[in-house]
Amino acid sequence: MAKDFDVIVIGGGVAGLTAAAYLAQAGMSVGIFEQQHKLGGLAGAFSRRDFLFEQALQWIVSCHPGGTIYNCREELGLTLSFKQLDPWCRQIGPGFDVLLSSNVREWVGELCRLFPKEAGAIQRLTADALKLFRRIPDTPRKPNDMLTKWEKLKIGLMTLLNMKLYRKYLGISIQDLLVQEFKDPQVRTFFYSLCPAGSASALLLLTTIGWIKEGRFYYPVGGGQAIIDSLRQVIVENGGEIICGRAVERILVEDDRAVGVVLSGGDEVGSDYVAAACDAMQLYSKMLPPGAVPDYVLENLKELEPWTSYFLISLGVDDSVTQLGSWHHHITYCPALMDALESEDPTHWLINVVDNSFADNLHAPPGCRSIAIGAPVSFEYRQRWQTISEMRGPEYTALKEEVAAALLASAERILPGLRNRIRVADVATPITYRRYTGNWKGARRGWLPTVEGMSRLRRESTALPGLFQCGHWHVPSGSISGAMQSGKNAALLILQEVG
């Protein structure tokens, strides 16, 4: 068929925009198709009156020299700046109220004073985390298939150095590790609050402790939208074309090769390559014709577990909120012990309270702040949020209001008087996330890196020539930095094939 672009990118989130930016910078003609009417996916922001709210962003990593986001900024000339979050977060729960900073000795010492019978286990776990993190090199700046023998050898040597720790932690989940290491349920709850994903590999918890120690948590000035806007600028300046409000329904395949896409409405657009930066289940179950890839690809995906979805309350509040109770720019509050945090009762759920105005004055008008109160929660909660085929009726609305009231009540336990300072409010459920992103089960971060699932991700290449994939569905972390590196990798693989 006729060629309209060298490369078509499906999805205008961080990964798709990063891939498009590198391809356009290299001189290729690129077309990005985004189903929504604005770019960004969950990394973007939305407005309510004079307030700017983040859809998912709480923090990012890999902004340090040598980190993925830092490298992308330098290579693409992105107009981005970051504010370091150190101290990072205040953890509040049964028996603890601890401020986490790069001074790990200080907060570990505080934990040991609070829980003297668990002091030895606390020190062992944190020591192992720091030892492991010091030996982990930064994410490679290119795909594994493009690494030199020396680069592969270096990674292999680092793996050997960490083999004892890998064997200890790789094959166990966070929840099982905490039950194994600690007898006190309050200590289990504290460490769980650092990475509240019980079935994820314990390596994720250890990595989080390493990030805290090295001061690796940052917030982009301008929020996630600043990342999206800077990538968009690079694409447009290099001749890329961005089309919003047009969903890709199918990928065209001719002679066993991806050759373009079919848009909603039936229009066909041709290309030499297609880079899919979209939901993995949608890609393999709906977009590709039968037989385009082996059946086991979709079957393997069905065995993976996505990150849990989220219930988000976005609030525009008076600036006096910073004078309330336990205020900090990021609070994780556990109103119950670990085993009850995922119960049916929303008054028990772990919540995050995040001040999106902390890094800049762009999120709220003078005298106000933009904050988010949220809780990880299943897409299947209460019969899929009292919907029928995800259609929202009065039962859905009532449940949405019930959960919002419960989470606000939890927040007021640590920030008494919060309700009286609210000027603007917006509420999103897992159904909202599913509706706006198309993500499988309303997931916010792709596949959860479980013990069983970490080795099953295929990364950027696919079994169909001409088709590449990128984004948080194809990297184990599901982070913004991981999505950016994945987008870059897909672009580099295409450029390598083009020669």
C-alpha positions in Angstrom: 0.0 0.0 0.0 1.0 3.7 -0.4 3.3 5.0 2.3 2.3 8.0 4.3 5.0 7.9 7.0 8.2 6.1 7.6 6.9 5.2 11.1 3.5 5.3 12.7 3.4 5.5 16.5 0.2 4.3 18.2 -0.3 6.2 21.4 0.7 9.7 22.6 1.9 8.8 26.1 5.5 9.2 27.3 6.8 6.1 25.5 5.2 6.9 22.1 6.3 10.5 22.3 9.9 9.5 23.2 10.1 7.1 20.3 8.7 9.7 17.9 11.1 12.3 19.2 14.2 10.2 18.6 12.9 9.1 15.2 12.0 12.6 14.0 15.3 13.9 15.3 17.0 11.3 13.1 15.2 12.6 10.0 12.4 10.0 9.7 8.8 11.0 8.9 6.7 10.1 11.9 2.9 10.2 12.5 1.6 9.8 16.1 -2.0 8.8 16.5 -3.6 9.3 20.0 -7.2 8.2 20.7 -7.8 11.0 23.2 -8.1 14.7 22.3 -4.8 15.5 24.1 -1.4 14.0 24.5 0.1 12.5 27.6 -1.8 9.5 28.8 -1.5 9.1 32.5 1.7 11.3 32.6 -0.4 14.3 31.6 -2.5 16.7 33.6 -6.0 18.2 33.5 -7.5 21.5 34.6 -10.4 22.3 36.8 -11.0 26.1 37.0 -7.7 27.6 37.9 -6.1 24.4 39.2 -3.9 21.9 37.3 -4.1 18.3 38.5 -1.9 15.3 37.8 -3.5 12.2 36.5 -1.0 9.8 38.1 2.4 11.5 38.7 3.7 11.5 42.3 7.4 11.4 41.7 9.9 10.3 39.1 13.4 8.7 39.2 16.4 8.5 36.9 16.8 12.3 36.7 20.4 12.1 38.0 23.4 12.3 35.7 23.5 8.9 33.9 19.8 8.3 34.6 17.4 7.6 31.7 15.4 10.9 32.0 18.6 12.9 32.3 20.1 11.2 29.2 16.9 11.8 27.2 16.8 15.4 28.2 20.4 15.9 27.1 20.1 14.0 23.8 16.8 15.5 22.7 17.3 19.0 24.2 14.2 18.8 26.3 13.3 21.9 28.3 12.9 20.2 31.6 14.0 20.9 35.2 13.5 18.9 38.3 13.2 19.4 42.1 14.7 16.8 44.3 12.4 15.2 46.9 14.6 14.7 49.9 13.1 14.1 52.4 10.9 12.0 50.1 7.8 10.9 52.1 6.3 10.8 55.6 5.0 7.3 56.5 2.2 7.2 59.0 0.6 4.1 60.3 -0.1 1.9 63.4 2.8 2.6 65.7 4.9 4.7 63.4 5.3 8.2 62.0 8.6 8.3 60.2 10.1 10.8 57.7 12.1 9.1 55.0 15.2 10.9 53.7 18.6 10.0 52.3 19.8 9.9 55.9 18.8 6.2 56.1 20.8 5.7 59.3 18.5 8.3 61.0 15.1 6.7 60.1 16.4 3.2 60.5 17.6 4.1 63.9 14.1 5.6 64.7 12.5 2.4 63.5 14.8 0.3 65.7 13.9 2.5 68.7 10.2 2.1 68.0 10.5 -1.7 67.5 13.5 -2.9 69.5 12.6 -6.5 69.2 12.8 -6.2 65.4 16.0 -4.1 65.3 18.2 -6.8 63.9 15.8 -7.7 61.1 15.3 -4.1 60.2 19.0 -3.5 59.9 19.6 -6.6 57.9 16.9 -5.8 55.3 18.0 -2.2 54.8 21.7 -3.2 54.7 20.9 -5.8 52.0 18.9 -3.2 50.0 21.8 -0.6 50.1 24.4 -3.2 49.2 22.3 -4.4 46.2 21.5 -0.9 45.0 25.1 0.2 45.1 26.0 -2.6 42.7 23.2 -2.1 40.2 24.4 -0.1 37.2 22.2 2.6 35.6 19.8 1.4 32.9 21.7 0.8 29.6 21.2 3.6 27.2 20.2 1.3 24.4 18.4 -2.0 23.8 19.9 -5.3 24.9 20.3 -6.4 21.3 22.6 -3.4 20.6 24.9 -3.8 23.6 28.5 -4.5 22.9 30.2 -7.6 24.3 32.0 -5.5 26.9 28.7 -3.9 28.0 27.1 -7.3 28.3 30.1 -8.6 30.2 29.9 -5.7 32.6 26.2 -6.4 33.3 27.0 -10.1 33.8 29.8 -9.3 36.3 27.5 -7.0 38.3 24.9 -9.8 38.3 27.5 -12.3 39.6 28.4 -9.8 42.4 24.8 -9.7 43.4 24.0 -13.4 42.9 23.7 -14.1 46.6 21.3 -11.3 47.2 19.4 -12.1 44.0 18.9 -15.7 45.1 17.6 -14.4 48.5 15.1 -11.9 47.2 14.3 -12.6 43.5 12.1 -15.6 44.2 9.9 -14.1 46.9 7.1 -11.5 46.9 7.1 -8.4 49.1 4.3 -9.7 51.2 5.9 -13.1 51.8 9.2 -11.5 52.5 7.8 -9.2 55.2 5.9 -12.1 56.8 9.2 -14.1 56.8 11.4 -11.4 58.1 9.3 -9.6 60.7 7.0 -10.9 63.5 5.6 -7.5 64.4 2.7 -6.6 62.1 3.4 -2.9 62.6 6.9 -3.3 61.1 5.5 -5.3 58.2 3.0 -2.5 57.6 5.8 0.2 57.6 7.9 -1.6 54.9 4.8 -2.5 52.9 3.9 1.2 52.8 7.2 1.9 50.9 6.0 -0.2 48.0 2.3 -1.3 48.5 2.2 -4.1 46.0 2.2 -7.3 47.9 2.6 -9.8 45.0 5.5 -7.8 43.4 9.0 -9.1 43.6 10.8 -8.2 46.8 13.5 -6.6 44.6 11.1 -3.8 44.0 11.0 -3.0 47.7 14.8 -3.1 48.0 15.2 -0.9 45.0 12.8 1.7 46.6 15.0 1.8 49.8 18.1 2.3 47.5 16.3 5.2 45.7 15.6 6.8 49.1 19.2 6.5 50.3 20.6 8.0 47.0 18.1 10.8 46.9 16.8 9.6 43.5 13.2 10.9 43.9 12.4 14.0 41.9 9.4 16.0 40.7 9.4 17.8 37.3 8.8 21.5 37.5 5.5 21.9 35.7 4.5 18.3 36.5 4.0 15.5 34.0 2.6 17.9 31.5 6.1 19.5 31.2 7.5 16.2 30.1 4.8 15.8 27.5 5.0 19.3 26.2 8.8 19.2 25.8 8.7 15.9 23.9 5.9 17.3 21.7 8.1 20.4 20.9 11.0 18.2 19.7 8.6 16.1 17.5 7.0 19.2 15.9 10.3 21.0 15.4 11.6 18.0 13.5 8.6 17.6 11.2 6.7 15.0 13.1 2.9 15.0 12.7 0.6 14.5 15.8 -3.0 13.5 15.3 -5.2 13.5 18.4 -8.8 12.2 18.6 -8.2 9.3 16.1 -8.0 5.8 17.5 -6.1 3.1 15.8 -8.4 0.1 15.4 -6.3 -2.3 13.4 -2.7 -2.8 12.3 -2.4 -3.6 8.6 -0.3 -6.7 7.7 0.8 -7.6 4.2 3.2 -10.4 3.3 3.8 -11.1 7.0 4.8 -7.6 7.8 3.2 -4.6 9.5 2.6 -1.9 6.8 0.3 0.6 8.4 -2.9 1.1 10.4 -6.7 1.4 10.1 -8.1 4.4 12.0 -11.6 4.7 13.6 -13.8 5.7 10.6 -12.0 3.3 8.3 -9.1 5.4 7.0 -6.0 3.5 6.1 -2.5 5.0 6.8 0.6 3.3 5.4 4.1 3.1 6.8 7.3 1.1 6.8 7.2 0.5 10.5 4.6 0.6 13.3 5.6 1.3 16.9 2.8 0.3 19.3 2.9 2.4 22.6 -0.5 1.2 23.7 -2.2 -1.3 26.0 -0.6 -4.7 25.4 -3.8 -6.7 25.6 -5.6 -4.4 23.1 -2.6 -4.7 20.8 -2.5 -8.5 20.7 -6.2 -9.3 21.1 -7.8 -6.6 18.9 -5.4 -4.8 16.6 -3.6 -7.7 14.9 -5.2 -10.1 12.5 -5.4 -13.8 13.5 -2.1 -15.5 12.9 0.0 -12.4 12.7 1.9 -13.4 15.8 2.0 -16.8 17.5 -0.9 -17.7 19.8 1.4 -18.1 22.8 2.1 -14.3 22.8 -1.4 -13.5 23.9 -1.6 -16.5 26.1 1.5 -15.5 28.0 0.1 -12.0 28.5 -3.1 -13.4 30.0 -1.0 -15.0 32.8 0.6 -11.7 33.8 -0.8 -9.4 36.5 -1.2 -5.7 35.9 -0.5 -3.0 38.5 -3.6 -2.3 40.5 -5.8 0.6 39.4 -6.4 3.7 41.5 -9.0 5.8 43.1 -8.0 9.5 42.9 -9.4 12.6 44.5 -7.9 15.8 43.1 -8.4 18.8 45.3 -7.8 22.5 44.9 -7.4 23.8 48.5 -6.4 26.9 50.5 -2.7 27.2 51.2 -3.4 27.0 54.9 -3.6 23.2 54.5 0.2 23.2 55.1 -0.5 24.2 58.7 -2.7 21.1 59.4 -1.7 18.1 61.5 1.0 15.9 59.9 1.5 17.9 56.7 4.3 17.0 54.3 4.5 17.2 50.5 4.0 13.5 50.3 2.3 11.4 53.0 1.6 7.7 52.9 -1.0 6.8 55.5 -1.9 3.3 56.6 -5.1 3.4 58.8 -4.8 -0.4 59.3 -2.2 -3.2 59.5 -0.8 -4.7 56.3 -3.2 -7.6 56.1 -6.3 -5.3 56.2 -5.1 -2.6 53.8 -6.7 -4.4 50.8 -10.0 -5.2 52.5 -13.4 -4.4 51.1 -13.7 -1.5 53.6 -12.2 1.7 52.1 -11.7 3.2 55.6 -8.8 0.6 55.9 -7.1 1.4 52.5 -3.6 2.8 52.3 -3.8 6.4 51.0 -1.2 8.8 49.4 -1.6 12.5 50.0 0.6 14.4 47.4 1.2 18.1 47.1 1.5 18.8 43.4 2.3 22.4 44.1 5.5 21.6 46.0 7.8 22.0 43.0 6.3 25.0 41.3 3.6 27.6 41.4 2.0 26.4 38.2 -0.5 24.0 39.6 -2.6 26.4 41.6 -3.5 30.1 41.8 -1.9 32.3 44.5 -2.9 31.3 48.0 -3.9 27.8 47.0 -2.4 24.4 46.4 -3.2 21.4 44.2 -3.2 18.1 46.1 -4.1 14.5 45.3 -5.5 11.9 47.7 -5.5 8.4 46.3 -5.6 4.7 47.0 -4.5 1.7 45.0 -7.7 -0.4 44.5 -8.9 -3.2 42.2 -10.7 -2.7 39.0 -13.0 -5.5 40.1 -14.0 -3.9 43.4 -17.7 -4.4 44.2 -18.6 -6.0 40.9 -16.5 -3.8 38.8 -17.6 -0.6 40.6 -21.3 -1.4 40.2 -21.2 -1.1 36.5 -22.6 -3.3 33.7 -20.2 -3.7 30.8 -18.4 -0.6 32.4 -21.6 1.5 31.8 -22.0 4.0 34.6 -25.4 4.3 36.3 -26.7 5.6 39.7 -25.2 2.6 41.5 -21.8 3.5 40.2 -22.2 7.2 41.2 -23.3 6.2 44.7 -20.3 3.9 45.2 -18.0 6.6 43.9 -19.3 9.1 46.4 -19.2 6.5 49.2 -15.5 5.7 48.6 -14.5 9.4 48.1 -16.1 10.2 51.5 -14.3 7.3 53.2 -10.9 8.4 51.8 -11.5 12.0 52.7 -12.3 10.9 56.2 -9.0 8.9 56.3 -7.1 12.0 55.1 -8.7 14.1 57.8 -7.4 11.8 60.5 -3.9 13.1 59.7 -5.0 16.5 58.3 -7.9 17.6 60.5 -10.0 20.4 58.9 -9.0 19.5 55.3 -12.6 19.5 54.1 -13.1 23.1 55.1 -10.3 24.2 52.9 -11.5 22.6 49.6 -12.3 24.9 46.7 -12.3 22.5 43.8 -12.7 18.7 43.7 -12.6 16.0 41.0 -12.9 12.2 41.5 -11.6 9.4 39.3 -12.2 5.7 39.7 -10.6 2.6 38.0 -13.5 2.8 35.5 -12.3 6.4 34.7 -8.8 5.2 34.1 -10.0 2.4 31.9 -12.3 4.8 29.9 -9.6 7.4 29.2 -6.6 5.2 28.6 -7.9 1.8 27.4 -5.5 0.2 29.8 -6.2 -3.4 30.8 -8.2 -3.4 34.1 -7.6 0.4 34.4 -4.0 -0.2 35.3 -1.8 2.8 35.9 1.6 1.3 35.3 1.4 -1.7 33.0 2.4 -5.2 34.2 3.3 -5.7 37.9 6.8 -7.2 38.3 5.8 -10.3 40.1 8.1 -13.2 40.9 6.6 -15.3 38.1 6.1 -12.5 35.5 9.4 -10.5 35.5 11.0 -12.9 33.0 8.0 -13.0 30.5 8.2 -9.4 29.2 9.3 -9.3 25.5 10.7 -5.7 25.5 10.6 -3.7 22.2 10.9 -6.3 19.4 8.0 -8.5 18.3 7.4 -11.6 16.3 5.9 -9.6 13.4 8.5 -7.8 11.2 7.9 -4.1 11.0 6.1 -4.0 14.3 7.8 -2.7 17.5 6.3 -2.1 20.9 7.2 0.2 23.8 5.9 1.6 27.0 5.0 0.6 30.5 3.6 -2.7 29.3 7.0 -3.9 28.1 9.3 -2.9 31.0 9.2 -4.4 34.5 9.0 -1.1 36.4 6.1 0.6 34.8 7.7 4.0 35.6 8.0 7.1 33.5 11.7 6.6 33.2 11.2 3.0 32.1 8.6 4.1 29.5 11.0 6.7 28.1 13.9 4.2 27.8 11.5 1.7 26.2 10.4 4.4 23.6 14.0 5.3 23.0 14.9 1.6 22.5 12.1 1.0 20.0 13.4 4.0 18.0 17.0 2.8 18.1 16.0 -0.7 16.9 14.0 0.9 14.0 16.9 3.1 13.1 19.3 0.2 13.2 17.1 -1.8 10.9 16.8 1.1 8.5 20.6 1.4 8.5 
